[in-house]
């Protein structure tokens, strides 16, 4: 995949060792692989927690909230 060729060897190893990589490779699902890379980038090595990644998403969602009419 082109996306994997742009990653360094450490990131490639992390993605290839992930449990859903065979499915991603079989389906050539670029969006899933990008999502996994993003989670690895923001997780600081703890694949299970993704705390920083979740914090970033929460902040983005907070700034996208809109107040309804009359509130």
CHARMM-style PDB file with segment names, atoms N, HN, CA, C and O in Angstrom:
ATOM      1  N   UNK     1       0.835  -1.183   0.000  1.00  0.00      PROA
ATOM      2  CA  UNK     1       0.000   0.000   0.000  1.00  0.00      PROA
ATOM      3  C   UNK     1       0.880   1.246   0.000  1.00  0.00      PROA
ATOM      4  O   UNK     1       1.964   1.266   0.582  1.00  0.00      PROA
ATOM      5  N   UNK     2       0.395   2.254  -0.651  1.00  0.00      PROA
ATOM      6  HN  UNK     2      -0.486   2.237  -1.124  1.00  0.00      PROA
ATOM      7  CA  UNK     2       1.134   3.507  -0.734  1.00  0.00      PROA
ATOM      8  C   UNK     2       1.242   4.158   0.639  1.00  0.00      PROA
ATOM      9  O   UNK     2       2.278   4.728   0.979  1.00  0.00      PROA
ATOM     10  N   UNK     3       0.178   4.073   1.423  1.00  0.00      PROA
ATOM     11  HN  UNK     3      -0.664   3.609   1.146  1.00  0.00      PROA
ATOM     12  CA  UNK     3       0.173   4.699   2.751  1.00  0.00      PROA
ATOM     13  C   UNK     3       1.256   4.091   3.634  1.00  0.00      PROA
ATOM     14  O   UNK     3       1.962   4.807   4.345  1.00  0.00      PROA
ATOM     15  N   UNK     4       1.382   2.785   3.586  1.00  0.00      PROA
ATOM     16  HN  UNK     4       0.809   2.203   3.009  1.00  0.00      PROA
ATOM     17  CA  UNK     4       2.390   2.114   4.410  1.00  0.00      PROA
ATOM     18  C   UNK     4       3.806   2.474   3.971  1.00  0.00      PROA
ATOM     19  O   UNK     4       4.710   2.544   4.805  1.00  0.00      PROA
ATOM     20  N   UNK     5       4.010   2.700   2.693  1.00  0.00      PROA
ATOM     21  HN  UNK     5       3.277   2.644   2.016  1.00  0.00      PROA
ATOM     22  CA  UNK     5       5.354   3.030   2.216  1.00  0.00      PROA
ATOM     23  C   UNK     5       5.799   4.410   2.696  1.00  0.00      PROA
ATOM     24  O   UNK     5       6.996   4.701   2.711  1.00  0.00      PROA
ATOM     25  N   UNK     6       4.854   5.262   3.087  1.00  0.00      PROA
ATOM     26  HN  UNK     6       3.882   5.026   3.074  1.00  0.00      PROA
ATOM     27  CA  UNK     6       5.191   6.587   3.594  1.00  0.00      PROA
ATOM     28  C   UNK     6       5.539   6.580   5.078  1.00  0.00      PROA
ATOM     29  O   UNK     6       6.091   7.557   5.586  1.00  0.00      PROA
ATOM     30  N   UNK     7       5.227   5.502   5.774  1.00  0.00      PROA
ATOM     31  HN  UNK     7       4.779   4.709   5.361  1.00  0.00      PROA
ATOM     32  CA  UNK     7       5.506   5.389   7.210  1.00  0.00      PROA
ATOM     33  C   UNK     7       6.934   4.922   7.433  1.00  0.00      PROA
ATOM     34  O   UNK     7       7.537   4.274   6.579  1.00  0.00      PROA
ATOM     35  N   UNK     8       7.463   5.269   8.610  1.00  0.00      PROA
ATOM     36  HN  UNK     8       6.973   5.795   9.305  1.00  0.00      PROA
ATOM     37  CA  UNK     8       8.783   4.742   8.954  1.00  0.00      PROA
ATOM     38  C   UNK     8       8.650   3.280   9.388  1.00  0.00      PROA
ATOM     39  O   UNK     8       7.538   2.778   9.551  1.00  0.00      PROA
ATOM     40  N   UNK     9       9.763   2.612   9.571  1.00  0.00      PROA
ATOM     41  HN  UNK     9      10.667   3.020   9.438  1.00  0.00      PROA
ATOM     42  CA  UNK     9       9.735   1.176   9.854  1.00  0.00      PROA
ATOM     43  C   UNK     9       9.054   0.850  11.184  1.00  0.00      PROA
ATOM     44  O   UNK     9       8.406  -0.190  11.302  1.00  0.00      PROA
ATOM     45  N   UNK    10       9.190   1.715  12.177  1.00  0.00      PROA
ATOM     46  HN  UNK    10       9.716   2.559  12.081  1.00  0.00      PROA
ATOM     47  CA  UNK    10       8.547   1.481  13.472  1.00  0.00      PROA
ATOM     48  C   UNK    10       7.033   1.501  13.339  1.00  0.00      PROA
ATOM     49  O   UNK    10       6.346   0.630  13.873  1.00  0.00      PROA
ATOM     50  N   UNK    11       6.515   2.494  12.627  1.00  0.00      PROA
ATOM     51  HN  UNK    11       7.073   3.201  12.193  1.00  0.00      PROA
ATOM     52  CA  UNK    11       5.069   2.591  12.437  1.00  0.00      PROA
ATOM     53  C   UNK    11       4.556   1.426  11.590  1.00  0.00      PROA
ATOM     54  O   UNK    11       3.480   0.891  11.858  1.00  0.00      PROA
ATOM     55  N   UNK    12       5.314   1.034  10.578  1.00  0.00      PROA
ATOM     56  HN  UNK    12       6.188   1.468  10.360  1.00  0.00      PROA
ATOM     57  CA  UNK    12       4.915  -0.097   9.757  1.00  0.00      PROA
ATOM     58  C   UNK    12       4.806  -1.364  10.594  1.00  0.00      PROA
ATOM     59  O   UNK    12       3.860  -2.135  10.432  1.00  0.00      PROA
ATOM     60  N   UNK    13       5.773  -1.586  11.490  1.00  0.00      PROA
ATOM     61  HN  UNK    13       6.541  -0.960  11.621  1.00  0.00      PROA
ATOM     62  CA  UNK    13       5.730  -2.759  12.365  1.00  0.00      PROA
ATOM     63  C   UNK    13       4.510  -2.734  13.274  1.00  0.00      PROA
ATOM     64  O   UNK    13       3.848  -3.756  13.459  1.00  0.00      PROA
ATOM     65  N   UNK    14       4.211  -1.571  13.840  1.00  0.00      PROA
ATOM     66  HN  UNK    14       4.748  -0.741  13.689  1.00  0.00      PROA
ATOM     67  CA  UNK    14       3.053  -1.459  14.726  1.00  0.00      PROA
ATOM     68  C   UNK    14       1.756  -1.781  13.986  1.00  0.00      PROA
ATOM     69  O   UNK    14       0.903  -2.508  14.496  1.00  0.00      PROA
ATOM     70  N   UNK    15       1.618  -1.234  12.785  1.00  0.00      PROA
ATOM     71  HN  UNK    15       2.310  -0.643  12.371  1.00  0.00      PROA
ATOM     72  CA  UNK    15       0.394  -1.458  12.013  1.00  0.00      PROA
ATOM     73  C   UNK    15       0.299  -2.911  11.567  1.00  0.00      PROA
ATOM     74  O   UNK    15      -0.772  -3.513  11.644  1.00  0.00      PROA
ATOM     75  N   UNK    16       1.402  -3.478  11.105  1.00  0.00      PROA
ATOM     76  HN  UNK    16       2.272  -2.989  11.043  1.00  0.00      PROA
ATOM     77  CA  UNK    16       1.391  -4.863  10.624  1.00  0.00      PROA
ATOM     78  C   UNK    16       1.117  -5.865  11.740  1.00  0.00      PROA
ATOM     79  O   UNK    16       0.590  -6.947  11.483  1.00  0.00      PROA
ATOM     80  N   UNK    17       1.469  -5.515  12.975  1.00  0.00      PROA
ATOM     81  HN  UNK    17       1.897  -4.636  13.184  1.00  0.00      PROA
ATOM     82  CA  UNK    17       1.231  -6.408  14.102  1.00  0.00      PROA
ATOM     83  C   UNK    17      -0.146  -6.229  14.731  1.00  0.00      PROA
ATOM     84  O   UNK    17      -0.504  -6.964  15.651  1.00  0.00      PROA
ATOM     85  N   UNK    18      -0.910  -5.274  14.253  1.00  0.00      PROA
ATOM     86  HN  UNK    18      -0.619  -4.677  13.506  1.00  0.00      PROA
ATOM     87  CA  UNK    18      -2.252  -5.044  14.788  1.00  0.00      PROA
ATOM     88  C   UNK    18      -3.164  -6.190  14.366  1.00  0.00      PROA
ATOM     89  O   UNK    18      -2.983  -6.776  13.299  1.00  0.00      PROA
ATOM     90  N   UNK    19      -4.135  -6.502  15.202  1.00  0.00      PROA
ATOM     91  HN  UNK    19      -4.282  -6.026  16.069  1.00  0.00      PROA
ATOM     92  CA  UNK    19      -4.997  -7.672  14.973  1.00  0.00      PROA
ATOM     93  C   UNK    19      -5.871  -7.569  13.724  1.00  0.00      PROA
ATOM     94  O   UNK    19      -6.248  -8.597  13.162  1.00  0.00      PROA
ATOM     95  N   UNK    20      -6.199  -6.369  13.279  1.00  0.00      PROA
ATOM     96  HN  UNK    20      -5.892  -5.534  13.735  1.00  0.00      PROA
ATOM     97  CA  UNK    20      -7.067  -6.259  12.111  1.00  0.00      PROA
ATOM     98  C   UNK    20      -6.298  -6.004  10.815  1.00  0.00      PROA
ATOM     99  O   UNK    20      -6.907  -5.783   9.768  1.00  0.00      PROA
ATOM    100  N   UNK    21      -4.965  -6.032  10.878  1.00  0.00      PROA
ATOM    101  HN  UNK    21      -4.470  -6.211  11.728  1.00  0.00      PROA
ATOM    102  CA  UNK    21      -4.174  -5.765   9.670  1.00  0.00      PROA
ATOM    103  C   UNK    21      -4.452  -6.758   8.533  1.00  0.00      PROA
ATOM    104  O   UNK    21      -4.563  -6.328   7.384  1.00  0.00      PROA
ATOM    105  N   UNK    22      -4.568  -8.061   8.800  1.00  0.00      PROA
ATOM    106  HN  UNK    22      -4.477  -8.410   9.733  1.00  0.00      PROA
ATOM    107  CA  UNK    22      -4.862  -8.978   7.679  1.00  0.00      PROA
ATOM    108  C   UNK    22      -6.161  -8.614   6.937  1.00  0.00      PROA
ATOM    109  O   UNK    22      -6.232  -8.711   5.712  1.00  0.00      PROA
ATOM    110  N   UNK    23      -7.165  -8.202   7.685  1.00  0.00      PROA
ATOM    111  HN  UNK    23      -7.107  -8.123   8.680  1.00  0.00      PROA
ATOM    112  CA  UNK    23      -8.433  -7.788   7.064  1.00  0.00      PROA
ATOM    113  C   UNK    23      -8.237  -6.520   6.229  1.00  0.00      PROA
ATOM    114  O   UNK    23      -8.752  -6.407   5.117  1.00  0.00      PROA
ATOM    115  N   UNK    24      -7.487  -5.575   6.786  1.00  0.00      PROA
ATOM    116  HN  UNK    24      -7.069  -5.667   7.690  1.00  0.00      PROA
ATOM    117  CA  UNK    24      -7.227  -4.324   6.078  1.00  0.00      PROA
ATOM    118  C   UNK    24      -6.461  -4.596   4.786  1.00  0.00      PROA
ATOM    119  O   UNK    24      -6.775  -4.037   3.735  1.00  0.00      PROA
ATOM    120  N   UNK    25      -5.458  -5.459   4.879  1.00  0.00      PROA
ATOM    121  HN  UNK    25      -5.203  -5.914   5.733  1.00  0.00      PROA
ATOM    122  CA  UNK    25      -4.639  -5.770   3.707  1.00  0.00      PROA
ATOM    123  C   UNK    25      -5.451  -6.495   2.643  1.00  0.00      PROA
ATOM    124  O   UNK    25      -5.298  -6.224   1.452  1.00  0.00      PROA
ATOM    125  N   UNK    26      -6.309  -7.408   3.062  1.00  0.00      PROA
ATOM    126  HN  UNK    26      -6.434  -7.628   4.029  1.00  0.00      PROA
ATOM    127  CA  UNK    26      -7.135  -8.169   2.123  1.00  0.00      PROA
ATOM    128  C   UNK    26      -8.108  -7.252   1.382  1.00  0.00      PROA
ATOM    129  O   UNK    26      -8.293  -7.380   0.172  1.00  0.00      PROA
ATOM    130  N   UNK    27      -8.727  -6.327   2.118  1.00  0.00      PROA
ATOM    131  HN  UNK    27      -8.576  -6.223   3.101  1.00  0.00      PROA
ATOM    132  CA  UNK    27      -9.723  -5.425   1.531  1.00  0.00      PROA
ATOM    133  C   UNK    27      -9.119  -4.162   0.935  1.00  0.00      PROA
ATOM    134  O   UNK    27      -9.814  -3.394   0.270  1.00  0.00      PROA
ATOM    135  N   UNK    28      -7.819  -3.942   1.171  1.00  0.00      PROA
ATOM    136  HN  UNK    28      -7.254  -4.566   1.711  1.00  0.00      PROA
ATOM    137  CA  UNK    28      -7.142  -2.719   0.721  1.00  0.00      PROA
ATOM    138  C   UNK    28      -7.894  -1.479   1.203  1.00  0.00      PROA
ATOM    139  O   UNK    28      -8.126  -0.544   0.438  1.00  0.00      PROA
ATOM    140  N   UNK    29      -8.271  -1.486   2.481  1.00  0.00      PROA
ATOM    141  HN  UNK    29      -8.082  -2.246   3.103  1.00  0.00      PROA
ATOM    142  CA  UNK    29      -9.060  -0.414   3.072  1.00  0.00      PROA
ATOM    143  C   UNK    29      -8.128   0.677   3.600  1.00  0.00      PROA
ATOM    144  O   UNK    29      -7.613   0.581   4.714  1.00  0.00      PROA
ATOM    145  N   UNK    30      -7.923   1.693   2.803  1.00  0.00      PROA
ATOM    146  HN  UNK    30      -8.342   1.771   1.898  1.00  0.00      PROA
ATOM    147  CA  UNK    30      -6.995   2.769   3.140  1.00  0.00      PROA
ATOM    148  C   UNK    30      -7.479   3.589   4.327  1.00  0.00      PROA
ATOM    149  O   UNK    30      -6.669   4.019   5.149  1.00  0.00      PROA
ATOM    150  N   UNK    31      -8.782   3.813   4.432  1.00  0.00      PROA
ATOM    151  HN  UNK    31      -9.440   3.464   3.764  1.00  0.00      PROA
ATOM    152  CA  UNK    31      -9.299   4.616   5.539  1.00  0.00      PROA
ATOM    153  C   UNK    31      -9.075   3.933   6.882  1.00  0.00      PROA
ATOM    154  O   UNK    31      -8.737   4.594   7.864  1.00  0.00      PROA
ATOM    155  N   UNK    32      -9.260   2.627   6.933  1.00  0.00      PROA
ATOM    156  HN  UNK    32      -9.535   2.091   6.135  1.00  0.00      PROA
ATOM    157  CA  UNK    32      -9.021   1.907   8.198  1.00  0.00      PROA
ATOM    158  C   UNK    32      -7.555   1.967   8.591  1.00  0.00      PROA
ATOM    159  O   UNK    32      -7.226   2.140   9.764  1.00  0.00      PROA
ATOM    160  N   UNK    33      -6.682   1.825   7.612  1.00  0.00      PROA
ATOM    161  HN  UNK    33      -6.949   1.685   6.658  1.00  0.00      PROA
ATOM    162  CA  UNK    33      -5.257   1.860   7.941  1.00  0.00      PROA
ATOM    163  C   UNK    33      -4.841   3.257   8.394  1.00  0.00      PROA
ATOM    164  O   UNK    33      -4.006   3.391   9.288  1.00  0.00      PROA
ATOM    165  N   UNK    34      -5.405   4.281   7.798  1.00  0.00      PROA
ATOM    166  HN  UNK    34      -6.084   4.171   7.071  1.00  0.00      PROA
ATOM    167  CA  UNK    34      -5.119   5.648   8.244  1.00  0.00      PROA
ATOM    168  C   UNK    34      -5.639   5.883   9.653  1.00  0.00      PROA
ATOM    169  O   UNK    34      -4.991   6.563  10.449  1.00  0.00      PROA
ATOM    170  N   UNK    35      -6.812   5.323   9.970  1.00  0.00      PROA
ATOM    171  HN  UNK    35      -7.339   4.771   9.324  1.00  0.00      PROA
ATOM    172  CA  UNK    35      -7.362   5.464  11.325  1.00  0.00      PROA
ATOM    173  C   UNK    35      -6.447   4.785  12.345  1.00  0.00      PROA
ATOM    174  O   UNK    35      -6.205   5.336  13.419  1.00  0.00      PROA
ATOM    175  N   UNK    36      -5.941   3.603  12.020  1.00  0.00      PROA
ATOM    176  HN  UNK    36      -6.137   3.156  11.148  1.00  0.00      PROA
ATOM    177  CA  UNK    36      -5.037   2.909  12.935  1.00  0.00      PROA
ATOM    178  C   UNK    36      -3.734   3.681  13.116  1.00  0.00      PROA
ATOM    179  O   UNK    36      -3.218   3.776  14.230  1.00  0.00      PROA
ATOM    180  N   UNK    37      -3.203   4.228  12.034  1.00  0.00      PROA
ATOM    181  HN  UNK    37      -3.621   4.151  11.129  1.00  0.00      PROA
ATOM    182  CA  UNK    37      -1.979   5.018  12.134  1.00  0.00      PROA
ATOM    183  C   UNK    37      -2.216   6.240  13.017  1.00  0.00      PROA
ATOM    184  O   UNK    37      -1.371   6.591  13.840  1.00  0.00      PROA
ATOM    185  N   UNK    38      -3.359   6.878  12.843  1.00  0.00      PROA
ATOM    186  HN  UNK    38      -4.045   6.593  12.175  1.00  0.00      PROA
ATOM    187  CA  UNK    38      -3.692   8.050  13.662  1.00  0.00      PROA
ATOM    188  C   UNK    38      -3.787   7.671  15.136  1.00  0.00      PROA
ATOM    189  O   UNK    38      -3.307   8.409  15.997  1.00  0.00      PROA
ATOM    190  N   UNK    39      -4.401   6.529  15.432  1.00  0.00      PROA
ATOM    191  HN  UNK    39      -4.790   5.930  14.733  1.00  0.00      PROA
ATOM    192  CA  UNK    39      -4.499   6.090  16.822  1.00  0.00      PROA
ATOM    193  C   UNK    39      -3.124   5.797  17.401  1.00  0.00      PROA
ATOM    194  O   UNK    39      -2.857   6.142  18.552  1.00  0.00      PROA
ATOM    195  N   UNK    40      -2.247   5.166  16.626  1.00  0.00      PROA
ATOM    196  HN  UNK    40      -2.464   4.886  15.691  1.00  0.00      PROA
ATOM    197  CA  UNK    40      -0.893   4.908  17.113  1.00  0.00      PROA
ATOM    198  C   UNK    40      -0.134   6.207  17.343  1.00  0.00      PROA
ATOM    199  O   UNK    40       0.644   6.312  18.291  1.00  0.00      PROA
ATOM    200  N   UNK    41      -0.350   7.184  16.493  1.00  0.00      PROA
ATOM    201  HN  UNK    41      -0.982   7.098  15.722  1.00  0.00      PROA
ATOM    202  CA  UNK    41       0.356   8.458  16.622  1.00  0.00      PROA
ATOM    203  C   UNK    41      -0.027   9.188  17.907  1.00  0.00      PROA
ATOM    204  O   UNK    41       0.823   9.818  18.535  1.00  0.00      PROA
ATOM    205  N   UNK    42      -1.292   9.110  18.302  1.00  0.00      PROA
ATOM    206  HN  UNK    42      -1.983   8.598  17.792  1.00  0.00      PROA
ATOM    207  CA  UNK    42      -1.770   9.848  19.473  1.00  0.00      PROA
ATOM    208  C   UNK    42      -1.821   9.026  20.751  1.00  0.00      PROA
ATOM    209  O   UNK    42      -2.191   9.553  21.800  1.00  0.00      PROA
ATOM    210  N   UNK    43      -1.458   7.740  20.692  1.00  0.00      PROA
ATOM    211  HN  UNK    43      -1.158   7.312  19.840  1.00  0.00      PROA
ATOM    212  CA  UNK    43      -1.652   6.897  21.867  1.00  0.00      PROA
ATOM    213  C   UNK    43      -0.438   6.811  22.785  1.00  0.00      PROA
ATOM    214  O   UNK    43      -0.551   6.266  23.883  1.00  0.00      PROA
ATOM    215  N   UNK    44       0.716   7.326  22.377  1.00  0.00      PROA
ATOM    216  HN  UNK    44       0.808   7.769  21.485  1.00  0.00      PROA
ATOM    217  CA  UNK    44       1.941   7.263  23.191  1.00  0.00      PROA
ATOM    218  C   UNK    44       2.316   5.842  23.575  1.00  0.00      PROA
ATOM    219  O   UNK    44       2.789   5.609  24.687  1.00  0.00      PROA
ATOM    220  N   UNK    45       2.117   4.901  22.685  1.00  0.00      PROA
ATOM    221  HN  UNK    45       1.732   5.091  21.782  1.00  0.00      PROA
ATOM    222  CA  UNK    45       2.544   3.528  22.915  1.00  0.00      PROA
ATOM    223  C   UNK    45       1.551   2.656  23.634  1.00  0.00      PROA
ATOM    224  O   UNK    45       1.770   1.448  23.719  1.00  0.00      PROA
ATOM    225  N   UNK    46       0.468   3.197  24.158  1.00  0.00      PROA
ATOM    226  HN  UNK    46       0.290   4.179  24.089  1.00  0.00      PROA
ATOM    227  CA  UNK    46      -0.531   2.361  24.828  1.00  0.00      PROA
ATOM    228  C   UNK    46      -1.703   2.160  23.874  1.00  0.00      PROA
ATOM    229  O   UNK    46      -2.587   3.010  23.773  1.00  0.00      PROA
ATOM    230  N   UNK    47      -1.699   1.043  23.188  1.00  0.00      PROA
ATOM    231  HN  UNK    47      -0.980   0.352  23.271  1.00  0.00      PROA
ATOM    232  CA  UNK    47      -2.689   0.789  22.152  1.00  0.00      PROA
ATOM    233  C   UNK    47      -4.104   0.653  22.713  1.00  0.00      PROA
ATOM    234  O   UNK    47      -5.079   0.961  22.028  1.00  0.00      PROA
ATOM    235  N   UNK    48      -4.214   0.199  23.937  1.00  0.00      PROA
ATOM    236  HN  UNK    48      -3.422  -0.052  24.494  1.00  0.00      PROA
ATOM    237  CA  UNK    48      -5.532  -0.063  24.504  1.00  0.00      PROA
ATOM    238  C   UNK    48      -6.252   1.210  24.933  1.00  0.00      PROA
ATOM    239  O   UNK    48      -7.478   1.291  24.853  1.00  0.00      PROA
ATOM    240  N   UNK    49      -5.498   2.198  25.386  1.00  0.00      PROA
ATOM    241  HN  UNK    49      -4.503   2.132  25.452  1.00  0.00      PROA
ATOM    242  CA  UNK    49      -6.135   3.355  26.006  1.00  0.00      PROA
ATOM    243  C   UNK    49      -6.523   4.447  25.020  1.00  0.00      PROA
ATOM    244  O   UNK    49      -7.649   4.942  25.068  1.00  0.00      PROA
ATOM    245  N   UNK    50      -5.631   4.830  24.139  1.00  0.00      PROA
ATOM    246  HN  UNK    50      -4.716   4.429  24.099  1.00  0.00      PROA
ATOM    247  CA  UNK    50      -5.866   5.912  23.184  1.00  0.00      PROA
ATOM    248  C   UNK    50      -6.354   7.180  23.877  1.00  0.00      PROA
ATOM    249  O   UNK    50      -7.234   7.870  23.361  1.00  0.00      PROA
ATOM    250  N   UNK    51      -5.798   7.484  25.022  1.00  0.00      PROA
ATOM    251  HN  UNK    51      -5.084   6.923  25.441  1.00  0.00      PROA
ATOM    252  CA  UNK    51      -6.316   8.613  25.799  1.00  0.00      PROA
ATOM    253  C   UNK    51      -6.089   9.946  25.104  1.00  0.00      PROA
ATOM    254  O   UNK    51      -6.991  10.783  25.073  1.00  0.00      PROA
ATOM    255  N   UNK    52      -4.919  10.159  24.553  1.00  0.00      PROA
ATOM    256  HN  UNK    52      -4.185   9.480  24.579  1.00  0.00      PROA
ATOM    257  CA  UNK    52      -4.640  11.432  23.894  1.00  0.00      PROA
ATOM    258  C   UNK    52      -5.494  11.555  22.637  1.00  0.00      PROA
ATOM    259  O   UNK    52      -6.036  12.621  22.346  1.00  0.00      PROA
ATOM    260  N   UNK    53      -5.607  10.466  21.903  1.00  0.00      PROA
ATOM    261  HN  UNK    53      -5.166   9.600  22.140  1.00  0.00      PROA
ATOM    262  CA  UNK    53      -6.433  10.446  20.699  1.00  0.00      PROA
ATOM    263  C   UNK    53      -7.884  10.779  21.046  1.00  0.00      PROA
ATOM    264  O   UNK    53      -8.519  11.579  20.360  1.00  0.00      PROA
ATOM    265  N   UNK    54      -8.409  10.166  22.111  1.00  0.00      PROA
ATOM    266  HN  UNK    54      -7.893   9.516  22.669  1.00  0.00      PROA
ATOM    267  CA  UNK    54      -9.777  10.438  22.532  1.00  0.00      PROA
ATOM    268  C   UNK    54      -9.941  11.874  23.008  1.00  0.00      PROA
ATOM    269  O   UNK    54     -10.981  12.491  22.781  1.00  0.00      PROA
ATOM    270  N   UNK    55      -8.928  12.401  23.659  1.00  0.00      PROA
ATOM    271  HN  UNK    55      -8.083  11.899  23.844  1.00  0.00      PROA
ATOM    272  CA  UNK    55      -8.983  13.788  24.119  1.00  0.00      PROA
ATOM    273  C   UNK    55      -9.020  14.744  22.930  1.00  0.00      PROA
ATOM    274  O   UNK    55      -9.760  15.727  22.947  1.00  0.00      PROA
ATOM    275  N   UNK    56      -8.234  14.464  21.909  1.00  0.00      PROA
ATOM    276  HN  UNK    56      -7.632  13.665  21.895  1.00  0.00      PROA
ATOM    277  CA  UNK    56      -8.232  15.301  20.709  1.00  0.00      PROA
ATOM    278  C   UNK    56      -9.604  15.259  20.041  1.00  0.00      PROA
ATOM    279  O   UNK    56     -10.139  16.298  19.656  1.00  0.00      PROA
ATOM    280  N   UNK    57     -10.170  14.069  19.903  1.00  0.00      PROA
ATOM    281  HN  UNK    57      -9.736  13.225  20.216  1.00  0.00      PROA
ATOM    282  CA  UNK    57     -11.496  13.952  19.290  1.00  0.00      PROA
ATOM    283  C   UNK    57     -12.563  14.656  20.121  1.00  0.00      PROA
ATOM    284  O   UNK    57     -13.460  15.289  19.564  1.00  0.00      PROA
ATOM    285  N   UNK    58     -12.476  14.555  21.432  1.00  0.00      PROA
ATOM    286  HN  UNK    58     -11.747  14.042  21.884  1.00  0.00      PROA
ATOM    287  CA  UNK    58     -13.439  15.229  22.297  1.00  0.00      PROA
ATOM    288  C   UNK    58     -13.346  16.739  22.148  1.00  0.00      PROA
ATOM    289  O   UNK    58     -14.369  17.422  22.105  1.00  0.00      PROA
ATOM    290  N   UNK    59     -12.141  17.261  22.069  1.00  0.00      PROA
ATOM    291  HN  UNK    59     -11.310  16.706  22.104  1.00  0.00      PROA
ATOM    292  CA  UNK    59     -11.950  18.701  21.893  1.00  0.00      PROA
ATOM    293  C   UNK    59     -12.504  19.160  20.552  1.00  0.00      PROA
ATOM    294  O   UNK    59     -13.164  20.197  20.470  1.00  0.00      PROA
ATOM    295  N   UNK    60     -12.238  18.392  19.505  1.00  0.00      PROA
ATOM    296  HN  UNK    60     -11.703  17.550  19.572  1.00  0.00      PROA
ATOM    297  CA  UNK    60     -12.769  18.732  18.176  1.00  0.00      PROA
ATOM    298  C   UNK    60     -14.291  18.727  18.202  1.00  0.00      PROA
ATOM    299  O   UNK    60     -14.927  19.637  17.669  1.00  0.00      PROA
ATOM    300  N   UNK    61     -14.878  17.706  18.818  1.00  0.00      PROA
ATOM    301  HN  UNK    61     -14.362  16.966  19.251  1.00  0.00      PROA
ATOM    302  CA  UNK    61     -16.340  17.627  18.908  1.00  0.00      PROA
ATOM    303  C   UNK    61     -16.924  18.782  19.712  1.00  0.00      PROA
ATOM    304  O   UNK    61     -17.997  19.288  19.387  1.00  0.00      PROA
ATOM    305  N   UNK    62     -16.219  19.199  20.763  1.00  0.00      PROA
ATOM    306  HN  UNK    62     -15.347  18.787  21.028  1.00  0.00      PROA
ATOM    307  CA  UNK    62     -16.709  20.301  21.576  1.00  0.00      PROA
ATOM    308  C   UNK    62     -16.762  21.599  20.760  1.00  0.00      PROA
ATOM    309  O   UNK    62     -17.723  22.361  20.860  1.00  0.00      PROA
ATOM    310  N   UNK    63     -15.731  21.842  19.960  1.00  0.00      PROA
ATOM    311  HN  UNK    63     -14.949  21.223  19.879  1.00  0.00      PROA
ATOM    312  CA  UNK    63     -15.710  23.056  19.155  1.00  0.00      PROA
ATOM    313  C   UNK    63     -16.702  23.016  17.996  1.00  0.00      PROA
ATOM    314  O   UNK    63     -17.028  24.059  17.430  1.00  0.00      PROA
ATOM    315  N   UNK    64     -17.184  21.833  17.636  1.00  0.00      PROA
ATOM    316  HN  UNK    64     -16.919  20.986  18.096  1.00  0.00      PROA
ATOM    317  CA  UNK    64     -18.146  21.713  16.548  1.00  0.00      PROA
ATOM    318  C   UNK    64     -19.598  21.775  17.048  1.00  0.00      PROA
ATOM    319  O   UNK    64     -20.530  21.796  16.244  1.00  0.00      PROA
ATOM    320  N   UNK    65     -19.787  21.803  18.360  1.00  0.00      PROA
ATOM    321  HN  UNK    65     -19.030  21.785  19.013  1.00  0.00      PROA
ATOM    322  CA  UNK    65     -21.155  21.884  18.900  1.00  0.00      PROA
ATOM    323  C   UNK    65     -21.769  23.233  18.577  1.00  0.00      PROA
ATOM    324  O   UNK    65     -21.087  24.257  18.573  1.00  0.00      PROA
ATOM    325  N   UNK    66     -23.035  23.219  18.313  1.00  0.00      PROA
ATOM    326  HN  UNK    66     -23.589  22.387  18.316  1.00  0.00      PROA
ATOM    327  CA  UNK    66     -23.766  24.454  18.007  1.00  0.00      PROA
ATOM    328  C   UNK    66     -24.924  24.592  18.988  1.00  0.00      PROA
ATOM    329  O   UNK    66     -25.536  23.603  19.392  1.00  0.00      PROA
ATOM    330  N   UNK    67     -25.210  25.824  19.358  1.00  0.00      PROA
ATOM    331  HN  UNK    67     -24.713  26.627  19.029  1.00  0.00      PROA
ATOM    332  CA  UNK    67     -26.323  26.101  20.231  1.00  0.00      PROA
ATOM    333  C   UNK    67     -27.604  26.167  19.406  1.00  0.00      PROA
ATOM    334  O   UNK    67     -27.650  26.805  18.353  1.00  0.00      PROA
ATOM    335  N   UNK    68     -28.632  25.503  19.898  1.00  0.00      PROA
ATOM    336  HN  UNK    68     -28.595  24.985  20.753  1.00  0.00      PROA
ATOM    337  CA  UNK    68     -29.906  25.516  19.175  1.00  0.00      PROA
ATOM    338  C   UNK    68     -30.643  26.816  19.425  1.00  0.00      PROA
ATOM    339  O   UNK    68     -30.377  27.527  20.394  1.00  0.00      PROA
ATOM    340  N   UNK    69     -31.563  27.108  18.545  1.00  0.00      PROA
ATOM    341  HN  UNK    69     -31.780  26.531  17.758  1.00  0.00      PROA
ATOM    342  CA  UNK    69     -32.341  28.338  18.627  1.00  0.00      PROA
ATOM    343  C   UNK    69     -33.103  28.393  19.951  1.00  0.00      PROA
ATOM    344  O   UNK    69     -33.757  27.420  20.326  1.00  0.00      PROA
ATOM    345  N   UNK    70     -33.027  29.500  20.651  1.00  0.00      PROA
ATOM    346  HN  UNK    70     -32.496  30.291  20.347  1.00  0.00      PROA
ATOM    347  CA  UNK    70     -33.771  29.685  21.894  1.00  0.00      PROA
ATOM    348  C   UNK    70     -33.043  29.221  23.138  1.00  0.00      PROA
ATOM    349  O   UNK    70     -33.613  29.296  24.227  1.00  0.00      PROA
ATOM    350  N   UNK    71     -31.827  28.749  23.035  1.00  0.00      PROA
ATOM    351  HN  UNK    71     -31.363  28.688  22.151  1.00  0.00      PROA
ATOM    352  CA  UNK    71     -31.099  28.293  24.223  1.00  0.00      PROA
ATOM    353  C   UNK    71     -30.185  29.368  24.732  1.00  0.00      PROA
ATOM    354  OT1 UNK    71     -29.489  29.166  25.728  1.00  0.00      PROA
TER     355      UNK     71
END
